[in-house]
Amino acid sequence: MSRMKVLISDKTDPICARTLRAFSGIDVEEKPGMSPEQLLAEIPAYEALVVRSATKVTAPVIAAGVKLKAIGRAGAGVDNIDIPAATERGIVVMNTPGGNANAVAELAVGMMFALARKIVPTVEGMKAQRWEKKAYKGAELAGKTLGLVGIGQVGARVARKAAALDMKVLACDPFVSAENAREMGAQPCELAQLYAESDYISLHLPRNEKTAGMINREAFARMKQGVYLINCARGGIVAEADLLQALEEGRVAGAGIDVYAQEPPEDWALAGHPAVIATPHIGATTAEAQIVVAEMIGRQIGQYLSEGKILNAVNQP
């Protein structure tokens, strides 16, 4: 029986390669930081490809992968993979839902604390030797209303953490039953109510044809005056120019943004706005989360290649 080769083209925790090598008949090569041209040249030799978010698995890459049987994403979002092209070629695409959910949820809650207590400007002031005690009057999260747009793996964790902080939690998610939402500590509602009543709005949904640009000028006009927006989900869900305008007009009091339509941004105006806490897509970047997703995808790819078992597929070839 010929051996199968797996390429890991992004930097992953070493446990991914160790997990894969534990399966008989599988060889693993780790080559993070490849250029698109290098990937195109290398991919014909491999039966499986493991990526994080840096590698763009385009239709040409998939077409060049004449032996490819599986593509694994060490994380949840798969917008860097051409799913229709993989499906057409009969290639299974798998991700690791939930593996980094707590890490992203903690960042979202951390953004709320930082915005409420104006932590970033006060820290910057202290580093510049400015004692501005009276300049930054904060607010408490207790008693405020948090609106969650999406209450999946990450949103559910944010709901539970916010409830423990004595926040009222509203949730809008057409794919989650009212009963399940209540079990998570959230009150199910329609989007119009969530916009109108929320002091904080946190996004926890994928980017697709329906969600791209949904948080736009029209949405901001329906939101409570002085709302805070958190996006640790996916870039492109928020119309960034519209958010910038809403911040300038004061309709949105502040924002915590970890993801962007273009990464890194071509236009840095939003990240540089004084009312924005901007981070470089670090939601899943914790030591704990990277170990979990690396082991998960290593096991999933290994089981598929050796046993034909499919787990967490996002397509149906």
Secondary structure, DSSP 4 states (H G I P E B T S, - for coil): ---EEEEE-S---HHHHHHHHTSTTEEEEE-TT--HHHHHHHGGG-SEEEE-SSS-B-HHHHHH-TT--EEEESSS--TTB-HHHHHHTT-EEE--TTTTHHHHHHHHHHHHHHHHTTHHHHHHHHHTT---TTT-----STT-EEEEE--SHHHHHHHHHHHHTT-EEEEE-TTS-HHHHHHTT-EE--HHHHHHH-SEEEE----STTTTT-BSHHHHHHSPTTEEEEE-S-TTSB-HHHHHHHHHHTSEEEEEE---SSSS-S--HHHH-TTEEE-SS-TT-SHHHHHHHHHHHHHHHHHHHHH----SBS---
